[in-house]
Amino acid sequence: MAGGRGIEVAPPRHAVERGGAGSLPADLPADTVAAFEEEGKTVAVVLADGRPIGLLALRDEPRPDAARGIAALRGLGVRSVMLTGDNRRTGQAVARTLGLAVEAELLPEDKLRAIAGLKGQGTVAMIGDGINDGPALAAADVGIAMGGGTDVALETADAALLGNRVEGVADLVTLSRATLANIHQNVAFALGLKAVFLVTTLFGITDLWLAILADTGATILVTLNALRLLRRNGGGLPAPQPAV
């Protein structure tokens, strides 16, 4: 209440329903709302006693490194889709500046359906920081929370980017791929060496003590190979590409 008047701030659609006139007043034309939304702004209508008296245009600016982070992911062969609860025009305006696809006007359950649909096309990683992102983070193959996100997002996700940088997602993908390749190398080397010495020992070419020493040496080499990952510090990322 303000001065005995009931003040509300609501989305345009709710304001129209609340006013009961079927449309906004002439001094708050719909094309003005549309123009704000085309600029990537979220429009809210201010109502006094149920009557629209003004507009508020708000915009969440993309993180400074968002475009570079999306370009780096594209260079890694990762397709990015923005899932947002904002209106369609605003979502499309922001998505155009970042060069990614968008699905807008989504409630938490809609995000769950979107994740399920994307999982039918391949492995899905969901990145979020809000309470509404919690169910989608849990449903994705990999949930990644931004470091500055809510406790719900951080507790639900499988990994967290403590640096709070979008480019950190590409770093995470690069490091994950390098780790998986390292594991494959180590398993192949260790099992291959054991197989060689098993055969040579059975045929009397090498003795048991040499096989034991080789096994110990393989453990050392595998450990040293794994330690190479400590040298990675975001290196090896592809050069950012311009947004399409």
C-alpha positions in Angstrom: 0.0 0.0 0.0 1.1 3.6 -0.8 -1.0 6.5 0.3 -4.0 4.3 0.7 -3.6 2.9 -2.8 -2.7 -0.7 -3.7 0.5 -0.9 -5.8 1.4 -3.9 -7.8 4.2 -4.8 -10.2 3.2 -7.5 -12.7 4.0 -8.9 -16.1 2.1 -7.3 -19.0 -0.1 -10.4 -19.5 -1.1 -10.4 -15.8 -1.7 -6.7 -15.9 -4.1 -7.0 -18.8 -6.0 -9.8 -17.0 -6.0 -7.8 -13.8 -7.3 -4.6 -15.4 -10.1 -6.5 -17.2 -9.9 -4.3 -20.3 -8.4 -6.9 -22.6 -5.4 -4.6 -23.4 -3.1 -2.0 -21.8 -4.3 1.6 -21.8 -3.5 3.8 -24.8 -0.7 5.7 -22.9 1.0 2.3 -22.2 0.8 0.8 -25.8 1.6 -2.8 -26.4 4.1 -1.8 -29.2 6.1 0.0 -26.5 6.3 -3.2 -24.5 7.3 -5.1 -27.6 10.0 -2.6 -28.4 11.5 -2.9 -24.9 11.4 -6.7 -25.2 13.1 -6.6 -28.6 16.0 -4.8 -26.8 16.3 -7.7 -24.5 14.5 -6.0 -21.6 12.0 -7.6 -19.3 8.9 -5.3 -19.0 6.8 -5.1 -15.8 3.6 -3.0 -15.5 3.0 -0.9 -12.4 -0.6 -1.0 -11.3 -2.3 1.3 -8.8 -5.6 -0.1 -7.5 -5.6 -2.6 -10.4 -5.1 0.2 -13.1 -1.9 0.3 -15.1 0.0 3.6 -14.6 3.5 2.9 -15.9 6.1 0.5 -17.2 9.4 -0.7 -15.8 12.0 -2.0 -18.3 14.7 -4.2 -16.7 17.6 -6.0 -18.4 20.0 -8.7 -17.1 23.2 -8.1 -18.9 25.2 -11.2 -20.0 28.3 -11.8 -18.0 31.3 -10.1 -19.5 32.9 -13.3 -20.7 29.6 -15.0 -21.8 30.2 -14.5 -25.6 33.8 -15.8 -25.3 32.6 -18.8 -23.3 29.9 -19.7 -25.8 32.4 -19.3 -28.7 34.9 -21.6 -26.9 32.2 -24.2 -26.3 31.3 -24.0 -30.0 34.9 -24.6 -30.9 34.9 -27.7 -28.8 31.9 -29.0 -30.7 29.4 -28.3 -27.8 26.0 -27.0 -28.8 24.6 -24.4 -26.4 20.9 -23.7 -25.7 19.7 -21.1 -23.2 16.7 -22.1 -21.1 15.0 -19.1 -19.6 11.7 -18.2 -17.9 11.8 -14.8 -19.4 9.5 -13.8 -22.3 10.3 -15.0 -25.8 11.4 -11.6 -27.3 13.8 -10.9 -24.5 15.3 -14.4 -24.6 15.8 -14.2 -28.4 17.4 -10.7 -28.1 19.9 -11.9 -25.5 20.5 -15.2 -27.4 21.3 -13.3 -30.6 24.1 -11.3 -28.9 25.6 -14.5 -27.6 25.2 -16.7 -30.7 23.2 -19.5 -29.2 19.7 -21.1 -29.4 17.0 -20.3 -26.9 13.9 -21.7 -25.3 11.9 -19.1 -23.4 9.0 -18.6 -21.1 9.8 -21.8 -19.3 8.7 -22.8 -15.8 10.8 -25.3 -13.8 8.8 -28.2 -15.1 9.2 -26.9 -18.7 13.0 -26.9 -18.2 12.7 -30.5 -17.1 10.9 -31.4 -20.3 13.4 -29.5 -22.3 16.3 -31.4 -20.7 14.5 -34.7 -21.4 14.2 -33.7 -25.0 17.8 -32.7 -25.3 18.9 -36.0 -23.7 17.3 -37.8 -26.5 19.8 -36.1 -28.8 23.0 -36.8 -26.7 24.7 -36.1 -23.4 23.4 -33.0 -21.7 25.2 -30.7 -19.2 22.9 -28.2 -17.5 24.5 -25.0 -16.1 22.5 -22.9 -13.6 22.6 -20.7 -10.5 19.0 -20.3 -9.4 16.5 -22.1 -7.2 14.4 -22.8 -10.3 17.4 -24.5 -12.0 17.6 -27.2 -9.3 15.3 -29.8 -10.9 16.9 -29.4 -14.3 20.4 -29.6 -12.8 19.4 -32.9 -11.2 17.8 -34.3 -14.4 20.8 -33.5 -16.7 23.6 -36.0 -17.3 25.9 -33.5 -15.7 24.8 -30.6 -13.5 27.1 -27.6 -13.2 26.4 -24.7 -10.8 27.9 -21.2 -11.1 29.9 -20.4 -7.9 27.8 -17.4 -7.0 24.6 -19.4 -7.3 22.0 -20.3 -4.7 22.6 -23.1 -2.2 20.0 -25.2 -3.9 21.9 -25.1 -7.2 25.2 -25.8 -5.6 23.9 -28.7 -3.6 22.1 -30.3 -6.6 24.9 -29.9 -9.2 27.6 -32.5 -9.8 30.3 -29.7 -10.2 30.6 -26.1 -9.4 32.6 -23.3 -11.1 34.0 -21.5 -8.1 35.6 -18.8 -10.4 32.0 -17.8 -11.5 33.2 -17.5 -15.1 31.3 -18.7 -18.2 34.6 -19.5 -19.9 35.2 -21.9 -17.0 32.7 -24.2 -18.6 34.9 -24.7 -21.6 37.9 -25.2 -19.3 35.9 -27.8 -17.5 35.0 -29.6 -20.7 38.6 -29.5 -21.9 40.0 -30.8 -18.6 37.3 -33.6 -18.5 38.2 -34.7 -22.0 41.9 -34.7 -21.1 41.3 -36.6 -17.9 39.3 -39.3 -19.8 42.0 -39.6 -22.5 44.6 -39.9 -19.7 42.6 -42.7 -18.0 42.3 -44.6 -21.3 46.1 -44.2 -21.9 46.9 -45.5 -18.4 44.5 -48.4 -18.5 45.8 -49.5 -22.0 49.4 -49.1 -21.0 49.1 -51.0 -17.7 47.0 -53.9 -19.1 49.1 -54.1 -22.2 52.4 -54.3 -20.2 50.9 -57.0 -17.9 49.7 -59.0 -20.9 53.2 -58.8 -22.5 55.0 -60.0 -19.4 52.3 -62.7 -18.8 53.0 -64.2 -22.2 56.8 -63.8 -22.0 56.9 -65.3 -18.5 54.8 -68.3 -19.5 57.2 -68.9 -22.4 60.3 -68.5 -20.2 61.5 -65.4 -22.0 61.4 -63.4 -18.8 61.4 -64.4 -15.2 59.0 -63.6 -12.5 61.2 -61.0 -10.8 61.5 -59.0 -14.0 57.7 -59.1 -14.4 57.3 -57.8 -10.9 59.7 -54.9 -11.5 58.0 -54.1 -14.8 54.6 -54.0 -13.0 56.1 -51.6 -10.4 57.6 -49.5 -13.1 54.2 -49.3 -14.9 52.6 -48.0 -11.7 55.2 -45.2 -11.6 54.8 -44.3 -15.3 51.0 -44.3 -15.0 51.1 -42.0 -12.0 53.5 -39.6 -13.7 51.3 -39.6 -16.8 48.3 -38.7 -14.6 50.3 -35.9 -12.9 50.6 -34.2 -16.3 47.0 -33.0 -15.8 48.3 -30.7 -13.0 50.0 -28.7 -15.7 46.7 -27.7 -17.3 45.4 -24.3 -16.4 42.8 -23.5 -19.0 45.3 -24.1 -21.7 44.5 -25.8 -24.9 41.3 -24.0 -25.5 40.4 -23.2 -29.1 40.6 -19.6 -30.2 37.2 -17.9 -29.7 35.2 -17.7 -32.9 32.8 -14.9 -33.8 29.2 -15.5 -33.0 27.0 -16.6 -35.9 
